């Protein structure tokens, strides 16, 4: 809340990390469940600290003594002084806007064999929207009538917004398409890089129908043919669903941005994010990038331009101050899911939660009973073990902590906790600076034992966990930083003294020598309390 609206009574609130904030107390009218306003004292401040039960508070509002209505848990901004990037000229209000990249028609790999698949039944609700989409794409030059020995079935996709997306099932075509050497960036590496920026302000730009903006060479079009209402069409532009479309699209957008000398940004195919310390700084950066994209021939939808904002979503992740979090709507969707009744439903649930595994300590061990019922050789049986795992992982998702930001400097301590349990390995990476009691997590990793690993000795398992944990940690913090290892067993004290005692298992010696040769990281000998025991990671 801006300072001119806060109360006058001051109070200090301490967090579990040992830090404290000076806030003010305000008598306000509060409405949390929609049944009317009631007076209640609340604390206010300019920031939006992460506190327990904030998701419940975000369902309600409060009014200050001047009658202004505010939302809980959202940092206040003097919005009257911040121009939104979506107000720029050239940004389109047309939800189906399609650009045309000013470049030569693209020569793409051609299938090594003819693929012809008949159209299968589609959802009735999709018929009218898909028909209108094809007509509009034809008028825009995206598709054209054709006669081709190739044919692939239409596969309409129902988006979360309620709209339909025209997609063709090119799985059979993809199998006979030659490879490309280029590739899109790794999404996890982009997240690590964005964490390291610890920015205060963000802007995101999503290019409208980017694939459909890229022209195809005439000799490459026949392989993309599809049939609708007895008429065969093919794409004049890059289609969705074809395996090389993301790679080609990413490369052309990257080239356009480099040619236009775009300011610092991150790009994943047609999604772009810029960051900075002030709203004005990110507005100027975002404006420059939009101008470059429009000049290149791409279309930008107004609804797909967000910011400047201090909290924003990029690649499905919520970002604030360099910290990545699970969006509230994702948490609500997952926690509302009913227990699966089939292998397919179990796989869908695992797919929904798997992306967030780095936020969940011992994820692999928790969900292992769910993977058992998805195996082909096993009949589907939902027992008490599966129900317990299902309930536990939903609870972990609901209370998942934010990760990051990745901090640098001589005072930053990077601590890796590793452990080897009965069912697998786990490790977590933490950063701590002076003034913090517990530190902040950068990620949680886990996996089940593979092959003969379950038969390793406890020492071997601990060394394996420490070794893999160190490799994962260095991907996050880089190789030029110090990493403190804290395994569950006191095996590293003698290892880093260069002395390997005699053992009955030669593998123990092999592991320790291998870890010594691959990591020259200083490792103190102590076993602190696991941060998981605290019950809170902030």
C-alpha positions as CSV (number, residue, x, y, z in Angstrom):
1,X,0.0,0.0,0.0
2,X,1.4,3.5,-0.8
3,X,2.7,5.3,2.2
4,X,0.1,8.1,2.1
5,X,-2.7,5.6,2.9
6,X,-1.1,3.6,5.7
7,X,-1.9,3.9,9.4
8,X,0.2,5.7,12.0
9,X,0.7,3.0,14.7
10,X,4.0,1.2,14.0
11,X,4.8,-2.5,14.7
12,X,7.7,-4.8,14.0
13,X,7.1,-8.3,12.6
14,X,9.8,-11.0,12.5
15,X,10.0,-13.9,10.1
16,X,11.4,-17.4,10.4
17,X,14.5,-16.4,8.5
18,X,15.5,-14.0,11.3
19,X,14.7,-10.8,9.4
20,X,12.1,-8.3,10.4
21,X,9.9,-5.7,8.8
22,X,8.6,-2.4,10.2
23,X,4.9,-2.2,9.4
24,X,2.0,0.0,10.4
25,X,-1.4,-0.9,11.9
26,X,-4.6,0.2,10.2
27,X,-8.2,-0.1,11.3
28,X,-10.0,-1.2,8.1
29,X,-13.2,-2.8,6.8
30,X,-12.4,-6.4,5.7
31,X,-14.4,-8.7,3.4
32,X,-12.8,-12.2,3.1
33,X,-15.7,-14.5,2.2
34,X,-18.1,-12.1,0.4
35,X,-20.7,-11.8,3.2
36,X,-20.2,-8.2,4.0
37,X,-17.7,-5.8,5.5
38,X,-16.4,-6.0,9.1
39,X,-14.0,-3.7,10.9
40,X,-10.7,-5.4,11.8
41,X,-7.1,-4.2,12.5
42,X,-4.6,-5.2,9.8
43,X,-0.9,-4.4,9.2
44,X,0.2,-2.6,6.0
45,X,3.4,-1.8,4.2
46,X,4.7,-1.0,0.8
47,X,5.8,-4.6,0.0
48,X,3.9,-7.9,-0.3
49,X,5.7,-10.4,2.1
50,X,5.1,-14.1,1.7
51,X,3.2,-15.3,4.8
52,X,1.3,-18.4,5.8
53,X,-2.3,-18.5,4.6
54,X,-1.8,-15.6,2.2
55,X,-3.7,-17.6,-0.5
56,X,-6.8,-17.4,1.8
57,X,-6.4,-13.6,2.3
58,X,-6.0,-13.1,-1.5
59,X,-9.7,-14.1,-1.8
60,X,-10.8,-11.0,0.0
61,X,-10.4,-7.2,0.1
62,X,-10.2,-4.4,2.6
63,X,-11.1,-0.7,2.6
64,X,-9.0,2.0,4.2
65,X,-10.5,5.0,6.1
66,X,-10.5,7.0,2.9
67,X,-12.7,4.4,1.2
68,X,-10.0,3.0,-1.1
69,X,-10.4,-0.7,-1.8
70,X,-7.2,-2.9,-1.7
71,X,-6.3,-6.5,-2.3
72,X,-4.4,-8.6,0.2
73,X,-0.9,-9.8,-0.5
74,X,-0.2,-7.7,-3.6
75,X,2.4,-5.0,-3.6
76,X,0.9,-1.6,-4.2
77,X,2.1,0.5,-7.1
78,X,1.6,4.1,-8.0
79,X,-0.1,3.0,-11.2
80,X,-1.1,6.5,-12.3
81,X,2.6,7.2,-13.1
82,X,3.2,3.9,-14.9
83,X,2.3,3.5,-18.5
84,X,1.5,0.0,-19.5
85,X,3.3,-1.5,-22.5
86,X,-0.1,-2.7,-24.0
87,X,-1.0,1.0,-24.8
88,X,1.7,1.3,-27.4
89,X,0.6,2.1,-31.0
90,X,0.7,-0.9,-33.4
91,X,-0.4,-3.4,-30.8
92,X,-3.5,-5.2,-32.0
93,X,-6.9,-5.8,-30.4
94,X,-7.7,-8.6,-32.9
95,X,-7.6,-11.9,-31.1
96,X,-6.8,-13.7,-34.3
97,X,-4.1,-11.3,-35.6
98,X,-1.5,-12.8,-37.9
99,X,1.6,-11.1,-39.1
100,X,3.9,-11.9,-42.1
101,X,7.6,-12.0,-41.4
102,X,9.6,-9.9,-43.9
103,X,11.9,-12.7,-44.9
104,X,12.4,-15.1,-47.8
105,X,10.1,-18.2,-47.9
106,X,11.6,-20.9,-45.6
107,X,13.0,-24.1,-47.0
108,X,12.3,-26.7,-44.4
109,X,13.1,-30.5,-44.2
110,X,10.9,-32.6,-46.4
111,X,9.5,-36.0,-45.3
112,X,11.4,-39.1,-46.6
113,X,8.1,-41.0,-47.1
114,X,4.5,-40.1,-48.0
115,X,2.2,-40.1,-45.0
116,X,-1.6,-40.3,-45.5
117,X,-3.9,-40.5,-42.5
118,X,-7.7,-40.1,-42.6
119,X,-9.5,-37.6,-40.4
120,X,-10.9,-39.0,-37.2
121,X,-13.9,-37.8,-35.2
122,X,-13.5,-34.5,-33.5
123,X,-15.4,-32.8,-30.7
124,X,-18.7,-31.4,-31.8
125,X,-18.1,-28.1,-30.0
126,X,-15.0,-27.6,-32.1
127,X,-16.6,-27.8,-35.5
128,X,-17.9,-24.2,-35.9
129,X,-14.8,-22.5,-34.3
130,X,-12.4,-24.6,-36.5
131,X,-14.4,-23.9,-39.6
132,X,-14.3,-20.2,-39.0
133,X,-10.6,-20.4,-38.2
134,X,-9.8,-22.1,-41.5
135,X,-11.8,-19.5,-43.4
136,X,-10.0,-16.7,-41.7
137,X,-6.6,-18.3,-42.2
138,X,-7.4,-18.7,-45.9
139,X,-8.3,-15.1,-46.2
140,X,-5.0,-14.1,-44.4
141,X,-2.9,-16.4,-46.7
142,X,-2.1,-18.9,-43.9
143,X,-3.7,-21.9,-45.7
144,X,-4.8,-22.6,-49.3
145,X,-6.7,-25.4,-51.0
146,X,-4.5,-28.2,-52.3
147,X,-4.2,-31.6,-53.9
148,X,-1.6,-33.7,-52.2
149,X,-0.8,-37.4,-51.6
150,X,0.0,-36.4,-48.0
151,X,-2.8,-36.0,-45.4
152,X,-2.8,-35.6,-41.6
153,X,-5.9,-35.4,-39.4
154,X,-7.0,-32.2,-37.6
155,X,-6.6,-32.3,-33.9
156,X,-8.5,-29.4,-32.3
157,X,-7.1,-28.2,-28.9
158,X,-9.4,-26.7,-26.3
159,X,-7.5,-23.9,-24.5
160,X,-8.0,-23.0,-20.9
161,X,-9.5,-19.7,-22.0
162,X,-12.4,-21.5,-23.7
163,X,-11.2,-20.9,-27.2
164,X,-10.2,-23.5,-29.7
165,X,-6.8,-23.9,-31.4
166,X,-6.4,-25.3,-34.9
167,X,-3.7,-28.0,-34.7
168,X,-3.0,-30.9,-37.1
169,X,-1.8,-34.3,-35.8
170,X,1.6,-34.5,-37.5
171,X,2.9,-37.3,-35.3
172,X,3.2,-39.8,-38.2
173,X,4.8,-37.1,-40.4
174,X,7.2,-36.2,-37.7
175,X,8.5,-39.8,-37.6
176,X,9.7,-39.6,-41.3
177,X,11.0,-36.0,-41.1
178,X,14.8,-35.5,-41.2
179,X,16.4,-33.9,-38.1
180,X,17.6,-30.3,-37.7
181,X,20.8,-29.5,-35.8
182,X,19.5,-26.3,-34.2
183,X,17.3,-26.4,-31.0
184,X,15.3,-24.2,-28.7
185,X,16.9,-23.1,-25.4
186,X,16.5,-25.3,-22.3
187,X,13.6,-23.9,-20.3
188,X,15.2,-24.7,-17.0
189,X,18.4,-22.9,-17.9
190,X,16.3,-19.8,-18.8
191,X,14.7,-20.0,-15.4
192,X,18.1,-20.2,-13.7
193,X,19.3,-17.1,-15.6
194,X,16.2,-15.2,-14.7
195,X,16.6,-16.1,-11.1
196,X,20.1,-14.7,-11.1
197,X,18.9,-11.3,-12.2
198,X,16.8,-10.7,-9.0
199,X,14.9,-8.0,-10.9
200,X,12.2,-5.7,-9.4
201,X,10.2,-5.0,-12.5
202,X,9.2,-7.2,-15.5
203,X,7.6,-7.0,-18.9
204,X,6.5,-10.0,-21.0
205,X,5.7,-10.1,-24.7
206,X,4.0,-13.0,-26.5
207,X,4.0,-12.8,-30.3
208,X,0.6,-13.4,-31.8
209,X,0.4,-16.6,-33.9
210,X,4.1,-16.5,-34.5
211,X,4.2,-19.8,-36.4
212,X,1.6,-18.6,-38.9
213,X,3.7,-15.5,-39.5
214,X,6.5,-17.4,-41.2
215,X,6.1,-18.1,-44.9
216,X,6.9,-21.6,-46.3
217,X,8.6,-22.3,-49.7
218,X,6.0,-23.7,-52.2
219,X,7.9,-27.0,-52.6
220,X,7.7,-27.7,-48.9
221,X,4.0,-27.2,-48.4
222,X,2.4,-30.4,-49.8
223,X,3.6,-32.6,-46.8
224,X,1.4,-30.5,-44.4
225,X,-1.9,-31.2,-46.1
226,X,-5.1,-31.8,-44.1
227,X,-8.8,-32.2,-45.0
228,X,-11.8,-30.4,-43.6
229,X,-15.4,-30.8,-44.7
230,X,-14.2,-32.8,-47.8
231,X,-11.8,-30.1,-48.9
232,X,-8.0,-30.5,-48.7
233,X,-5.9,-27.6,-47.6
234,X,-2.2,-27.1,-46.8
235,X,-0.2,-24.5,-45.0
236,X,1.4,-21.6,-46.6
237,X,2.9,-20.7,-43.3
238,X,4.7,-22.7,-40.6
239,X,2.2,-25.1,-39.0
240,X,1.7,-25.9,-35.3
241,X,2.3,-29.6,-34.3
242,X,5.2,-30.1,-36.7
243,X,8.3,-31.1,-34.8
244,X,10.7,-28.4,-36.3
245,X,8.3,-25.5,-36.1
246,X,9.4,-24.3,-32.6
247,X,13.1,-24.5,-33.6
248,X,12.6,-22.5,-36.9
249,X,10.3,-20.0,-35.2
250,X,12.8,-19.4,-32.3
251,X,15.7,-18.9,-34.7
252,X,13.9,-16.4,-36.9
253,X,12.7,-14.3,-33.9
254,X,16.1,-14.4,-32.4
255,X,17.6,-13.2,-35.7
256,X,15.1,-10.3,-35.9
257,X,15.9,-9.2,-32.4
258,X,19.7,-9.4,-32.9
259,X,19.4,-7.4,-36.2
260,X,17.3,-4.7,-34.4
261,X,19.9,-4.6,-31.5
262,X,17.2,-5.5,-28.9
263,X,18.0,-4.7,-25.3
264,X,18.8,-7.5,-22.8
265,X,16.1,-10.1,-22.7
266,X,15.3,-13.8,-22.5
267,X,13.4,-15.5,-25.3
268,X,11.7,-18.9,-25.5
269,X,10.3,-19.4,-29.0
270,X,7.7,-16.6,-29.2
271,X,7.7,-15.7,-25.5
272,X,10.0,-12.8,-24.4
273,X,10.7,-11.2,-21.0
274,X,12.7,-8.1,-20.1
275,X,13.6,-6.9,-16.6
276,X,15.0,-4.0,-14.7
277,X,15.1,-2.0,-11.5
278,X,12.4,0.5,-12.4
279,X,9.1,0.5,-14.3
280,X,10.4,3.2,-16.7
281,X,13.5,1.1,-17.5
282,X,11.6,-2.0,-18.4
283,X,9.0,0.0,-20.4
284,X,11.7,1.5,-22.6
285,X,13.2,-2.0,-23.1
286,X,9.8,-3.5,-23.9
287,X,8.9,-0.7,-26.3
288,X,12.2,-1.2,-28.2
289,X,11.5,-4.9,-28.6
290,X,7.9,-4.4,-29.7
291,X,9.1,-1.9,-32.3
292,X,11.6,-4.4,-33.6
293,X,9.1,-7.2,-33.9
294,X,6.4,-5.0,-35.6
295,X,9.0,-3.7,-38.1
296,X,10.0,-7.4,-38.8
297,X,6.4,-8.2,-39.7
298,X,5.1,-9.9,-36.6
299,X,1.8,-9.1,-35.0
300,X,1.5,-8.3,-31.2
301,X,-1.8,-8.8,-29.4
302,X,-2.7,-6.3,-26.7
303,X,-3.8,-9.0,-24.4
304,X,-0.4,-10.8,-24.7
305,X,1.6,-7.8,-23.5
306,X,2.0,-7.6,-19.7
307,X,3.7,-5.0,-17.5
308,X,5.6,-3.2,-16.3
309,X,4.8,-5.2,-13.2
310,X,6.6,-6.4,-10.1
311,X,4.9,-9.8,-10.3
312,X,4.4,-11.5,-13.6
313,X,4.0,-14.9,-15.3
314,X,6.6,-16.2,-17.8
315,X,6.6,-19.7,-19.2
316,X,3.8,-20.6,-16.8
317,X,5.9,-19.6,-13.7
318,X,5.1,-16.6,-11.4
319,X,8.1,-14.3,-11.0
320,X,8.7,-11.7,-8.3
321,X,12.0,-10.2,-7.3
322,X,13.9,-13.0,-9.0
323,X,12.0,-15.7,-7.1
324,X,10.0,-18.3,-9.0
325,X,6.7,-19.6,-7.6
326,X,3.9,-21.8,-8.5
327,X,1.0,-19.6,-9.6
328,X,-2.0,-19.6,-7.3
329,X,-4.4,-20.8,-10.1
330,X,-2.1,-23.8,-10.7
331,X,-2.1,-24.7,-7.0
332,X,-5.9,-24.4,-6.9
333,X,-6.3,-26.6,-10.0
334,X,-4.1,-29.3,-8.6
335,X,-5.4,-29.4,-5.1
336,X,-9.0,-29.6,-6.5
337,X,-8.2,-32.7,-8.5
338,X,-10.1,-35.9,-7.5
339,X,-8.3,-39.2,-7.1
340,X,-7.6,-40.9,-10.5
341,X,-9.7,-43.8,-11.6
342,X,-7.5,-45.1,-14.4
343,X,-3.9,-45.2,-15.6
344,X,-4.6,-42.4,-18.0
345,X,-6.0,-40.1,-15.3
346,X,-3.0,-41.0,-13.1
347,X,-0.6,-40.1,-15.9
348,X,-2.4,-36.8,-16.4
349,X,-2.1,-36.0,-12.7
350,X,1.6,-36.8,-12.7
351,X,2.0,-34.6,-15.8
352,X,0.3,-31.7,-14.0
353,X,2.6,-31.8,-11.0
354,X,5.8,-33.0,-12.6
355,X,6.8,-29.5,-13.8
356,X,6.9,-28.3,-10.2
357,X,9.1,-31.1,-8.8
358,X,12.0,-28.7,-8.0
359,X,9.7,-27.0,-5.5
360,X,9.0,-30.3,-3.6
361,X,11.5,-32.0,-1.3
362,X,11.7,-35.7,-2.0
363,X,9.3,-35.5,-4.8
364,X,10.3,-38.8,-6.4
365,X,9.9,-40.8,-3.2
366,X,6.5,-39.3,-2.5
367,X,5.0,-40.1,-5.9
368,X,6.6,-43.5,-6.5
369,X,3.4,-45.3,-5.5
370,X,1.6,-43.4,-8.2
371,X,4.0,-44.5,-10.9
372,X,3.5,-48.1,-9.9
373,X,-0.1,-48.1,-11.1
374,X,0.8,-46.6,-14.5
375,X,3.2,-49.4,-15.5
376,X,2.0,-51.4,-18.5
377,X,2.5,-54.8,-16.8
378,X,0.4,-53.7,-13.7
379,X,-3.3,-53.6,-13.5
380,X,-4.7,-50.4,-12.2
381,X,-5.3,-50.6,-8.5
382,X,-5.8,-47.6,-6.3
383,X,-5.0,-48.6,-2.8
384,X,-4.2,-46.9,0.5
385,X,-0.6,-46.3,-0.5
386,X,-1.6,-44.5,-3.6
387,X,-4.2,-42.4,-1.8
388,X,-1.7,-41.4,0.8
389,X,0.8,-40.3,-1.9
390,X,-1.9,-38.5,-3.8
391,X,-3.0,-36.5,-0.7
392,X,0.6,-35.8,0.4
393,X,1.8,-34.5,-2.9
394,X,-1.2,-32.2,-3.2
395,X,-0.4,-30.8,0.3
396,X,3.2,-30.3,-0.7
397,X,2.1,-28.4,-3.8
398,X,-0.3,-26.2,-1.7
399,X,2.6,-25.2,0.6
400,X,5.4,-25.2,-1.9
401,X,8.0,-22.5,-1.3
402,X,9.4,-19.9,-3.8
403,X,12.8,-20.6,-5.2
404,X,15.6,-18.1,-5.5
405,X,16.8,-15.5,-6.3
406,X,20.3,-16.7,-7.1
407,X,22.6,-14.3,-5.3
408,X,26.3,-13.7,-5.8
409,X,29.1,-12.2,-3.8
410,X,31.7,-13.1,-1.2
411,X,29.2,-13.2,1.7
412,X,26.9,-15.7,0.0
413,X,27.1,-19.2,1.3
414,X,25.9,-22.0,-1.1
415,X,24.9,-25.1,0.9
416,X,24.0,-28.5,-0.6
417,X,22.1,-31.0,1.6
418,X,22.2,-34.5,0.3
419,X,20.7,-37.8,1.5
420,X,20.3,-41.4,0.4
421,X,17.2,-43.1,1.8
422,X,15.6,-46.5,1.3
423,X,13.8,-45.5,-1.9
424,X,16.2,-43.1,-3.6
425,X,18.4,-40.1,-3.5
426,X,17.5,-36.5,-2.7
427,X,19.4,-33.2,-2.4
428,X,18.6,-29.5,-2.0
429,X,20.5,-26.3,-2.6
430,X,20.3,-23.3,-0.3
431,X,21.8,-19.9,-0.1
432,X,22.4,-17.9,3.0
433,X,23.7,-14.4,3.6
434,X,24.6,-12.6,6.8
435,X,21.5,-11.9,8.8
436,X,19.6,-14.9,7.6
437,X,19.1,-17.8,10.1
438,X,18.0,-20.5,7.6
439,X,18.6,-19.2,4.2
440,X,16.6,-19.5,1.0
441,X,16.1,-22.6,-1.2
442,X,17.2,-22.6,-4.8
443,X,15.8,-26.1,-5.6
444,X,15.0,-29.6,-4.5
445,X,16.0,-32.7,-6.5
446,X,15.3,-36.4,-6.1
447,X,15.2,-39.6,-8.0
448,X,14.7,-43.3,-7.4
449,X,17.5,-45.8,-7.5
450,X,18.4,-47.2,-10.9
451,X,19.5,-50.7,-11.7
452,X,21.8,-52.1,-9.0
453,X,22.1,-48.8,-7.1
454,X,19.6,-50.1,-4.5
455,X,22.2,-52.7,-3.5
456,X,25.0,-50.1,-2.9
457,X,26.4,-49.8,0.6
458,X,25.2,-46.7,2.6
459,X,28.5,-45.1,2.0
460,X,28.3,-45.6,-1.7
461,X,24.7,-44.2,-1.8
462,X,25.7,-41.1,0.2
463,X,28.7,-40.4,-2.1
464,X,26.4,-40.9,-5.2
465,X,23.9,-38.4,-3.7
466,X,26.6,-35.9,-3.0
467,X,28.2,-36.2,-6.4
468,X,24.9,-35.9,-8.4
469,X,23.8,-33.1,-6.0
470,X,27.0,-31.1,-6.7
471,X,26.6,-31.5,-10.4
472,X,23.0,-30.2,-10.3
473,X,24.0,-27.3,-7.9
474,X,26.7,-26.1,-10.2
475,X,24.2,-25.8,-13.0
476,X,22.3,-23.3,-10.9
477,X,25.1,-21.3,-9.2
478,X,27.9,-21.7,-11.7
479,X,31.4,-23.3,-11.4
480,X,33.2,-20.3,-10.0
481,X,31.5,-20.4,-6.6
482,X,32.1,-22.3,-3.4
483,X,29.7,-25.1,-2.5
484,X,29.4,-26.5,1.0
485,X,28.4,-30.2,1.0
486,X,26.4,-31.6,4.0
487,X,25.7,-35.3,3.5
488,X,23.8,-37.3,6.0
489,X,26.7,-39.6,6.7
490,X,30.2,-38.3,7.8
491,X,32.0,-39.7,4.8
492,X,33.5,-36.5,3.4
493,X,35.7,-35.6,6.3
494,X,38.4,-38.2,5.3
495,X,37.7,-37.8,1.6
496,X,38.8,-34.2,1.4
497,X,41.8,-34.9,3.6
498,X,43.0,-37.1,0.7
499,X,43.0,-40.2,2.8
500,X,40.8,-43.2,1.8
501,X,40.6,-45.9,4.5
502,X,40.5,-49.5,3.5
503,X,37.1,-50.9,2.7
504,X,35.5,-54.2,2.0
505,X,33.9,-52.7,-1.1
506,X,36.2,-51.4,-3.8
507,X,33.3,-49.3,-5.2
508,X,33.5,-47.0,-2.2
509,X,37.0,-46.2,-2.9
510,X,36.3,-45.7,-6.6
511,X,33.4,-43.3,-5.8
512,X,35.4,-41.2,-3.4
513,X,38.4,-40.9,-5.7
514,X,36.1,-40.0,-8.5
515,X,34.4,-37.3,-6.5
516,X,37.8,-36.0,-5.3
517,X,39.0,-35.7,-8.9
518,X,35.9,-34.0,-10.3
519,X,35.2,-31.5,-7.5
520,X,37.8,-29.3,-5.7
521,X,35.1,-27.8,-3.5
522,X,35.9,-27.0,0.2
523,X,33.7,-29.3,2.4
524,X,33.5,-28.6,6.1
525,X,32.8,-31.6,8.4
526,X,29.5,-31.0,10.2
527,X,25.9,-32.2,10.0
528,X,23.5,-29.3,10.6
529,X,19.8,-29.8,11.1
530,X,18.0,-30.4,7.9
531,X,16.1,-27.3,6.7
532,X,13.1,-29.5,6.0
533,X,12.7,-29.9,9.7
534,X,11.8,-26.3,10.2
535,X,8.4,-26.6,8.4
536,X,9.0,-23.4,6.6
537,X,11.6,-22.4,4.1
538,X,11.3,-18.6,3.9
